Amino acid sequence: MWTTTKSVSGADFPEPIDPDTLLPAYVPFDQAMTVKRLDVDSDITGSSSQVLQNPIGNQVAVQVTNSTMQSGSIWSTSTLSLRQSWSTKMHIYFGKYSNPADGLAFVLAGVRPTAVGNRGSGIGVWKTENATLATALQNSFAVTFDTYHNDATNRGGELDVNAKTDSGQYVGWGFPGEKYQYKTDSSSPGKTGSLIFDNFTSTSASMAASVAASKASGGISKINDSKVTAIPYLAGLGGYQAVPSGESFADGNWHTVTASWTPGSTGGGTLTFSVEISSKTTISKSLTWTDTDLKQIFGSSALTNGVFWGFTGSTGDKMEEGLVTFETIPGLVDGGVSATVTNPDGTAASDVYQGTTLAQTYKLTYNGSISKQDWPVQSDGNTTSLTATLRTTDGYAFQVDKNKQVPVTVTRNGTSKTMLASVTPTHEVTDITDVYGNTKSYTDQLILSNLPPFLKSDGDGQFYTVTVPIVATAKTAVAATAGAGVVVGSNARYTTTVKTPAIVANPLQLIAPNFQFGPFSIAQMIKGLNAVSGTAGAITVAAPTNSHVTLTAQMGNTHLLDSTAAIPMSNTLSFTYNGAKRVLQSNASAVTLFSGNATPPSGAITNATLTTAPYPQIQPGTYQTDITWTIAVTPIVP
């Protein structure tokens, strides 16, 4: 049981699970997020939020709303810098309702609120119809997951009338504390105070740059644009995208939300956010703001002090169950993972042929002084080791043994040890036969458990590597970059990508024939064989153009099939290749079958005969004589 809290109906909440690792898709957040105020030891005023705990007391989710006429929130305990990159991943859950209300919001704010925002259509951030602007969340940016369309036909006024939607639900983004986010005259649908999202357009060539900046910034840039200051209330701010008809936030499933910030090289930065509505629909948006925009949105101190972040939510006459879990939390753990592919000796890998083995190396990093916790947390009830899911690109795979395992090398502080990665239960093992007829087993995903933890007490600059062999299984493939997996602890998880080199068609190939003779009686072998006919396969040869190619064959010792011990038999093998008779003798010098400035011909080997000297010591069994076939290529120099 992941939490002891029940839903309104008394049922267990479904646990959010990562489909790739089958591990919980949430981390404890008590050191990073809280429903309480920071200035006094009490809950945020008016909040309906309840923290959900697992049986051992870890905070695993927050239920922002669970009844009608509520408003709740949860906020970070520290700020996120606008001068540094950060990212976060969360999951939201509304229960299963046919007519839910009103929604949740992901919010960034220049000042941490001490009280909740407006309930009902306000979703804890917007000002509601006919209310004052001061009741909206000031100096903030919000992404709302609106589950109830407030318009003239529904209770709650006409706040959402300008968000056109067939499903009644939408994802909206905007600036709750800005007066131009709301209707202020009779120029557009809805009553005064309803939301207006950015629809600013112009046919003027001189206005083109202003229009483009407005769309890219969510409209906030036009507030300080001299060309449009006279009409911002007509244009609105932010934007929205409707949830497709037939889909719903309140479908009984968890919905993934991501947000990331990338600072600009000369100030400002780009915020990117997304929400997964269903397996078919993900809504995402990127907004780029200047330093001037950031001051307008979050206040002048935000560039120095950063912004708080969190979730708000509300209900009105109708309700839903607004839950939030946190999968990655900025600042809780300062760690990371990266992946590279090299030759097994560590040198750079270039184009390879099918069957080539390379080394895929993961580097796990951690800084203790910046982190608030060990990674993972070293306490009772938590898994105190890390778990990695390993992947690679199309065209490559992991070769597994009969136990569906792969040996990997973990190196830390100069000491290496071998661990065993296993095939992920949700992934299959595939048998692949290469051009030489060898069949081997491969998989595209592994799971590696019990990786060592990182401890705060060990300071900054900690790292270790995990190296796993990958094999080029495709005949050809372009160079590619793809997800290489995830490293998971109880309080943080990090993903990475990897780039693999192209797989090119092998220009040098030799598939040798197999000869078969017999069966023979012991009497025949004691007496010896004389030019006894047998069967032979074909020979296949490929070589680069503009090269001199030599093909040779050399017959070695005879031995029993299940033994390597040489038997002193004298054999002579004759066959026809390329229109000429060829003769190989036991332990004699190699015979040249072809030499020229061209590729040796491929085709059937014919007229195979075997002659053996008398061998009185013969015993029952299957005998084998090894033949070494060699192709040598020398470039032709003009």
C-alpha positions in Angstrom: 0.0 0.0 0.0 1.6 3.3 -1.1 -0.6 5.5 1.0 -3.0 4.8 3.9 -5.4 7.6 2.7 -8.6 6.6 1.0 -10.5 8.3 -1.8 -13.8 10.0 -1.1 -15.6 6.8 -2.1 -13.4 4.8 0.4 -11.3 3.1 -2.4 -7.5 3.0 -2.5 -5.9 5.6 -4.8 -4.0 4.0 -7.7 -0.3 4.2 -7.2 1.6 6.1 -9.9 4.1 3.7 -11.5 6.8 4.3 -14.0 5.9 1.9 -16.9 9.6 1.3 -17.9 11.1 0.5 -14.5 7.9 -0.6 -12.7 9.1 1.5 -9.8 7.0 4.1 -8.0 6.9 7.4 -9.9 7.1 9.7 -6.9 9.6 10.7 -4.2 9.2 11.9 -0.6 9.0 15.7 -0.6 8.9 16.8 3.0 12.2 18.7 2.8 11.2 20.6 -0.4 7.5 21.1 -0.4 5.0 21.9 2.4 1.3 22.9 2.9 2.4 25.1 5.8 3.5 28.7 6.0 7.2 29.4 6.5 6.9 32.4 8.8 4.7 30.7 11.4 4.1 27.1 12.3 0.6 26.7 10.8 -1.1 25.7 7.6 -1.5 28.2 4.8 -4.6 30.2 5.7 -7.8 28.6 4.4 -6.1 25.6 2.7 -7.9 22.4 2.2 -4.7 20.5 1.3 -3.8 17.3 3.1 -0.5 15.5 2.9 -0.7 11.8 2.1 1.8 9.5 3.8 2.8 5.9 3.2 2.6 3.3 6.1 6.1 4.3 7.4 5.4 8.0 7.4 7.0 9.3 4.2 5.1 12.1 2.5 4.2 10.7 -0.9 1.4 13.0 -2.3 -0.7 16.0 -1.5 -4.5 16.0 -1.8 -5.3 19.6 -2.7 -9.1 19.2 -2.7 -11.5 16.4 -1.8 -14.9 18.1 -1.3 -16.9 21.0 -2.6 -16.2 24.7 -2.0 -12.5 24.2 -1.3 -9.2 25.9 -2.1 -5.8 24.3 -1.4 -2.1 24.6 -2.2 1.3 23.3 -1.6 4.5 25.4 -2.1 8.2 24.9 -2.2 10.2 25.7 0.9 12.9 27.5 -1.1 13.1 29.4 -4.4 14.3 28.3 -7.9 16.9 30.5 -9.5 16.1 32.1 -12.8 19.8 32.2 -13.6 20.2 28.4 -13.5 18.6 25.5 -15.3 16.1 23.4 -13.5 13.4 20.9 -14.3 10.7 19.0 -12.5 8.3 16.2 -13.2 5.0 15.7 -11.4 1.8 13.6 -11.7 -1.8 14.9 -11.1 -4.9 12.9 -10.4 -8.6 14.0 -10.4 -10.3 10.7 -9.7 -13.1 9.4 -12.0 -15.9 11.9 -12.3 -18.3 12.6 -15.2 -18.7 16.3 -14.2 -15.7 17.4 -12.2 -14.7 20.8 -11.0 -12.7 23.0 -11.0 -9.0 22.1 -11.5 -5.4 22.3 -10.4 -2.6 24.7 -11.4 1.2 24.6 -11.6 2.4 28.0 -10.4 5.6 30.1 -10.2 5.4 33.1 -7.9 7.7 35.9 -6.9 6.4 35.8 -3.3 5.3 32.7 -1.4 1.6 33.0 -0.5 0.4 32.9 3.1 -3.2 32.2 2.2 -5.0 30.3 -0.5 -6.5 31.9 -3.6 -10.1 32.0 -4.9 -12.0 28.8 -5.0 -14.3 27.6 -7.7 -13.4 29.0 -11.1 -10.4 30.8 -9.6 -8.4 27.5 -9.2 -6.5 29.3 -6.4 -4.8 31.7 -8.9 -7.3 33.7 -11.0 -9.4 36.6 -9.8 -13.0 35.5 -10.1 -15.7 37.4 -12.0 -16.5 40.8 -10.5 -13.8 40.4 -7.8 -10.9 42.8 -7.5 -7.6 42.2 -9.1 -6.0 42.0 -5.7 -7.7 38.7 -5.0 -5.7 37.1 -7.8 -2.2 35.6 -7.1 0.1 38.5 -7.6 3.5 38.4 -9.3 2.9 34.9 -10.7 2.6 32.7 -13.8 0.2 29.8 -13.8 -0.5 26.7 -15.9 -4.1 25.7 -15.1 -5.6 22.2 -15.7 -9.2 23.4 -15.9 -11.8 20.7 -15.5 -14.9 22.8 -15.6 -15.9 25.4 -18.2 -17.4 28.4 -16.5 -19.5 30.2 -19.1 -23.0 31.6 -19.4 -24.5 28.1 -19.3 -22.8 26.9 -16.2 -22.6 28.0 -12.6 -19.7 30.2 -11.6 -20.0 33.1 -14.0 -18.2 33.5 -17.3 -14.6 33.3 -16.4 -13.8 30.7 -19.1 -16.1 32.0 -21.8 -13.2 32.9 -24.1 -11.6 29.5 -23.9 -13.5 27.6 -26.6 -13.7 23.8 -25.8 -16.0 20.9 -26.8 -14.8 18.8 -23.9 -15.4 21.5 -21.2 -11.8 21.2 -20.1 -8.6 23.0 -21.2 -5.0 23.8 -20.3 -4.6 27.5 -19.8 -1.5 29.6 -19.0 -1.2 33.2 -18.0 -0.4 35.8 -15.5 -3.0 36.0 -12.7 -1.9 39.3 -11.2 -1.9 41.2 -14.5 -5.0 43.3 -15.2 -4.8 42.7 -19.0 -5.3 39.0 -18.3 -9.0 39.8 -17.8 -11.7 41.5 -19.8 -12.0 45.2 -19.0 -14.6 46.4 -21.6 -17.3 45.2 -23.9 -15.1 44.4 -26.9 -15.2 40.6 -26.5 -17.5 37.9 -25.2 -18.2 37.5 -21.5 -18.8 39.8 -18.6 -16.2 42.2 -17.3 -13.6 40.2 -15.5 -13.6 37.0 -17.6 -10.3 35.7 -18.8 -8.9 36.8 -22.1 -6.1 34.8 -23.6 -3.6 36.2 -26.0 -5.2 36.6 -29.5 -3.2 39.6 -30.6 -2.8 39.9 -34.4 -2.0 42.6 -36.8 -1.7 43.0 -40.6 0.8 45.7 -40.2 4.4 44.8 -41.3 5.7 47.2 -38.7 3.9 45.3 -36.0 5.2 41.9 -37.1 8.0 41.8 -34.6 5.6 42.8 -31.8 3.1 40.1 -32.7 5.8 37.4 -32.8 7.2 38.5 -29.5 3.8 38.5 -28.0 3.1 34.9 -29.1 6.5 33.7 -27.9 6.2 35.4 -24.5 2.6 34.6 -23.8 1.8 38.2 -24.4 3.6 39.6 -21.4 6.1 41.4 -23.7 3.5 43.7 -25.2 2.7 45.3 -21.9 6.0 47.3 -22.2 5.8 47.6 -26.1 5.1 51.2 -27.1 3.4 49.9 -30.3 0.6 48.1 -28.4 0.3 49.7 -25.0 -3.0 51.3 -26.1 -4.7 48.0 -26.9 -3.4 45.2 -24.5 -6.8 44.8 -22.9 -8.1 43.8 -26.4 -5.4 41.2 -26.9 -5.3 39.4 -23.6 -2.4 37.5 -22.1 -1.3 33.9 -21.9 -3.0 31.2 -24.0 -4.9 27.9 -23.8 -5.4 24.6 -25.6 -8.6 22.6 -25.3 -8.6 19.0 -24.1 -9.8 16.9 -27.0 -13.4 15.9 -27.1 -13.8 12.4 -25.5 -10.8 12.9 -23.3 -10.8 14.1 -19.7 -8.5 14.9 -16.8 -11.0 13.0 -14.5 -10.6 9.6 -16.2 -9.3 7.8 -13.2 -5.7 7.9 -14.4 -2.6 9.9 -13.4 -1.5 12.6 -15.8 2.2 13.6 -16.1 3.2 17.2 -15.8 6.7 18.5 -16.6 8.3 21.9 -16.4 11.8 23.1 -17.1 13.7 26.4 -17.2 16.6 27.3 -19.4 18.3 30.7 -18.7 19.3 32.8 -21.7 22.9 33.6 -22.4 22.3 37.3 -22.0 19.4 37.3 -19.4 15.9 36.0 -19.4 15.2 32.5 -20.3 12.7 29.9 -21.6 10.0 28.0 -19.7 8.8 24.8 -21.2 5.9 22.9 -19.8 3.8 19.9 -20.8 0.9 17.8 -19.5 -0.1 14.3 -20.7 -3.9 14.2 -21.2 -3.9 10.6 -22.5 -1.6 8.2 -24.4 -2.7 10.0 -27.5 -2.6 13.6 -26.4 0.2 15.7 -24.8 -0.1 19.5 -24.6 3.1 21.4 -24.4 4.3 25.0 -24.7 7.5 27.1 -24.5 7.6 30.7 -23.5 10.7 32.9 -23.7 11.0 35.9 -21.4 13.5 38.8 -21.2 14.8 40.1 -17.9 12.2 43.0 -18.3 9.5 40.4 -18.7 10.6 38.5 -15.6 10.5 41.7 -13.5 7.0 42.4 -14.9 5.8 38.9 -14.1 7.5 38.1 -10.8 8.6 41.4 -9.4 12.0 43.1 -9.4 13.6 40.9 -6.8 13.0 37.7 -8.7 16.1 38.0 -10.7 18.1 38.0 -7.5 16.0 35.9 -5.2 14.4 33.4 -7.6 10.8 32.2 -7.6 8.7 29.9 -5.4 6.8 27.1 -7.1 3.9 24.8 -6.3 0.4 23.7 -7.0 -3.0 25.2 -6.3 -6.5 23.8 -6.8 -10.1 24.5 -6.0 -13.7 23.2 -6.2 -17.1 25.0 -6.2 -20.5 23.5 -6.1 -19.0 20.5 -7.9 -15.8 18.6 -6.9 -13.0 16.2 -7.8 -10.1 14.7 -6.0 -7.1 16.8 -6.8 -3.9 14.9 -6.0 -0.3 15.7 -6.8 2.9 13.6 -6.6 6.4 14.7 -7.3 8.7 12.5 -9.3 11.7 14.9 -9.6 12.1 17.9 -7.3 14.7 20.6 -8.1 17.3 21.1 -5.3 16.4 18.0 -3.3 19.3 16.1 -4.8 22.0 17.7 -6.9 22.9 14.7 -9.1 22.8 13.5 -12.6 23.6 10.8 -15.2 25.1 10.9 -18.6 25.9 8.2 -21.1 28.5 7.7 -23.9 29.5 5.0 -26.3 33.1 4.1 -27.0 35.2 1.2 -28.2 35.8 -1.4 -25.5 39.2 0.1 -24.9 37.7 3.5 -24.3 38.7 5.1 -27.6 36.2 7.0 -29.7 33.8 4.8 -31.8 33.2 5.5 -35.4 31.2 3.6 -38.0 30.9 -0.1 -37.1 29.8 -3.4 -38.8 27.1 -5.8 -37.7 28.3 -7.9 -34.8 30.7 -5.2 -33.4 30.7 -4.9 -29.6 31.0 -1.4 -28.1 31.0 -0.1 -24.5 28.1 2.0 -23.3 29.2 3.8 -20.1 26.9 5.7 -17.7 28.4 8.3 -15.3 26.4 9.0 -12.2 27.3 12.2 -10.4 26.3 13.9 -7.0 27.3 16.9 -5.0 26.7 16.6 -1.3 27.0 20.3 -0.2 24.2 21.4 -2.6 21.9 18.4 -2.0 19.5 18.4 0.9 19.5 14.6 1.1 21.6 11.6 0.5 20.8 9.8 -2.8 18.8 7.8 -2.0 17.7 8.6 1.5 19.5 6.2 4.0 16.7 5.4 6.4 14.4 2.6 7.4 11.6 1.9 5.0 13.5 3.3 2.0 15.4 1.3 -0.6 19.0 2.5 0.3 20.5 1.7 -3.1 20.0 3.0 -6.6 18.3 1.2 -9.5 19.1 1.8 -13.1 17.2 1.0 -16.2 19.5 0.7 -19.2 18.6 1.2 -22.8 20.3 1.9 -26.1 19.4 3.0 -29.6 17.7 1.1 -32.4 20.2 -1.1 -34.3 22.0 -2.0 -31.1 21.1 -4.3 -28.2 22.3 -6.0 -25.1 23.5 -9.7 -25.5 22.1 -11.8 -22.7 23.2 -15.2 -21.4 20.9 -18.2 -20.8 19.9 -16.7 -17.5 18.8 -13.5 -19.2 21.6 -11.5 -17.6 24.4 -9.3 -18.8 27.6 -8.6 -16.8 28.3 -4.9 -16.2 31.3 -3.2 -14.7 30.9 -0.6 -11.9 34.0 1.5 -11.2 34.3 3.9 -8.2 37.4 5.5 -6.9 39.6 3.4 -9.1 38.1 0.0 -8.0 36.0 -2.0 -10.4 33.5 -4.8 -9.7 31.2 -6.9 -11.8 27.5 -6.8 -11.3 24.7 -8.6 -13.2 21.9 -6.7 -15.0 18.7 -8.5 -15.8 16.2 -8.3 -18.6 13.3 -6.0 -17.6 10.2 -8.1 -16.9 8.2 -6.1 -19.4 10.7 -6.6 -22.2 11.4 -9.7 -24.3 14.5 -11.5 -25.4 15.0 -11.9 -29.1 17.1 -14.5 -30.9 19.1 -13.0 -33.8 21.1 -15.1 -36.3 24.0 -13.2 -37.9 25.4 -13.7 -41.4 27.7 -16.4 -40.1 24.8 -18.5 -38.9 25.4 -17.8 -35.2 22.3 -17.4 -33.1 22.5 -15.2 -30.0 20.0 -13.7 -27.6 19.4 -10.0 -27.2 17.2 -7.5 -25.4 16.6 -3.8 -25.7 16.3 -3.0 -21.9 18.0 -4.1 -18.7 17.5 -3.3 -15.1 20.4 -3.1 -12.7 19.7 -3.1 -8.9 21.7 -2.5 -5.8 23.9 0.3 -7.2 25.8 2.1 -4.4 24.3 5.2 -2.9 25.8 8.8 -2.6 26.1 10.3 0.8 26.0 14.1 1.7 28.9 13.5 4.1 31.2 12.5 1.3 31.0 16.1 -0.2 31.0 17.3 -3.8 32.3 15.8 -7.0 31.2 12.3 -6.3 30.8 9.9 -9.3 31.1 6.4 -10.5 30.6 4.7 -13.8 28.5 1.7 -15.0 29.7 0.1 -18.2 27.6 -2.4 -20.2 28.5 -4.0 -23.6 26.2 -3.3 -26.5 26.2 -5.1 -29.8 25.4 -3.8 -33.3 22.6 -6.1 -34.3 21.4 -4.4 -37.5 23.1 -4.8 -40.8 22.9 -1.1 -41.3 21.7 1.8 -39.2 22.3 5.6 -39.1 24.0 7.3 -36.2 21.3 7.9 -33.7 20.5 9.5 -30.3 17.9 8.0 -28.0 17.0 7.6 -24.4 19.5 5.6 -22.6 17.5 4.9 -19.4 17.0 6.3 -15.9 18.7 6.1 -12.5 16.2 6.0 -9.7 16.5 6.5 -5.9 13.8 7.0 -3.3 14.1 10.8 -3.6 15.3 11.6 -7.1 15.6 10.1 -10.6 17.6 11.2 -13.6 17.3 10.3 -17.3 19.9 10.5 -20.0 20.3 10.0 -23.7 23.1 8.3 -25.7 24.5 8.6 -29.2 25.6 5.5 -31.1 27.6 5.4 -34.3 26.3 4.3 -37.7 26.3 0.6 -38.6 27.5 0.2 -42.2 27.4 -2.8 -44.5 30.4 -4.9 -43.9 32.5 -4.7 -47.2 34.6 -7.7 -46.2 32.8 -11.0 -45.7 33.7 -14.7 -45.9 31.2 -17.4 -45.3 33.1 -20.7 -45.6 31.6 -24.0 -46.8 31.0 -27.1 -44.7 32.1 -30.5 -46.0 30.4 -33.7 -44.9 31.4 -37.3 -45.6 30.1 -40.6 -44.3 29.0 -42.4 -42.3 31.7 -45.0 -42.6 32.2 -48.3 -41.0 35.1 -49.0 -38.6 36.4 -51.5 -41.2 36.5 -48.8 -43.9 38.4 -46.5 -41.7 40.9 -49.1 -40.6 41.5 -49.8 -44.3 41.5 -46.1 -45.3 39.3 -44.2 -47.7 40.1 -43.5 -51.4 38.5 -40.5 -53.0 35.1 -41.0 -51.4 32.6 -38.4 -52.5 30.8 -36.1 -50.1 28.8 -33.0 -49.9 29.9 -29.4 -49.7 28.1 -26.1 -49.3 28.7 -22.8 -51.0 31.3 -20.2 -50.3 30.3 -16.5 -50.1 32.9 -13.8 -50.4 32.6 -10.0 -50.3 35.5 -7.5 -50.4 36.0 -3.8 -51.0 36.5 -2.5 -54.5 39.9 -1.3 -55.7 41.7 -3.8 -53.7 43.9 -6.9 -54.2 42.3 -9.9 -52.6 43.8 -13.3 -51.6 41.8 -16.2 -50.4 43.5 -19.2 -48.8 42.5 -22.4 -47.0 44.5 -24.6 -44.6 43.5 -28.0 -43.2 44.5 -28.7 -39.6 44.1 -31.6 -37.2 41.4 -34.2 -36.9 39.5 -34.6 -33.6 36.4 -36.1 -32.2 33.5 -33.6 -32.4 33.2 -33.2 -28.6 36.9 -33.0 -28.0 39.9 -30.8 -29.0 42.5 -33.6 -28.6 44.3 -34.1 -32.0 44.1 -37.6 -33.6 47.0 -38.5 -35.9 45.0 -39.1 -39.0 46.3 -38.2 -42.5 43.6 -36.8 -44.7 43.4 -35.3 -48.2 40.5 -33.2 -49.3 39.9 -32.4 -52.9 37.2 -30.1 -54.4 36.5 -27.8 -57.3 36.4 -24.0 -56.8 36.4 -21.4 -59.4 36.7 -24.0 -62.1 39.9 -25.5 -60.7 40.7 -28.6 -58.6 42.0 -27.8 -55.1 43.7 -30.2 -52.7 44.1 -29.7 -48.9 46.2 -32.0 -46.8 46.3 -32.4 -43.0 48.7 -30.0 -41.3 50.1 -28.8 -44.6 50.8 -25.3 -45.8 47.9 -23.0 -46.7 46.7 -23.4 -50.3 45.9 -20.2 -52.3 42.5 -20.5 -53.9 42.3 -17.0 -55.4 44.6 -14.0 -55.8 43.8 -11.0 -57.9 42.5 -7.4 -58.1 38.9 -8.4 -57.8 36.5 -10.1 -55.4 36.9 -13.9 -55.3 33.8 -15.5 -56.8 31.1 -16.9 -54.6 29.3 -20.1 -55.4 28.9 -23.8 -54.9 31.9 -26.0 -54.0 31.7 -29.2 -56.2 33.4 -32.6 -56.7 34.3 -32.9 -53.0 36.2 -36.1 -52.2 38.1 -37.4 -49.1 41.1 -39.7 -48.9 42.4 -41.0 -45.6 45.4 -43.1 -44.7 44.6 -46.5 -43.0 44.0 -45.9 -39.2 43.7 -49.1 -37.2 43.1 -47.2 -33.9 39.8 -45.8 -35.1 37.0 -45.7 -32.5 33.2 -45.1 -33.0 32.3 -41.4 -33.1 31.9 -38.3 -35.2 35.2 -36.9 -36.4 35.9 -33.3 -37.5 38.8 -31.7 -39.3 39.2 -27.9 -39.0 39.8 -25.8 -42.0 41.0 -22.2 -41.6 39.8 -19.9 -44.4 41.5 -16.6 -44.7 40.7 -13.6 -46.9 43.4 -10.8 -47.1 42.8 -7.4 -48.6 45.4 -4.9 -49.8 44.3 -1.6 -51.2 45.5 -1.0 -54.8 47.7 2.1 -54.9 47.5 3.9 -58.2 
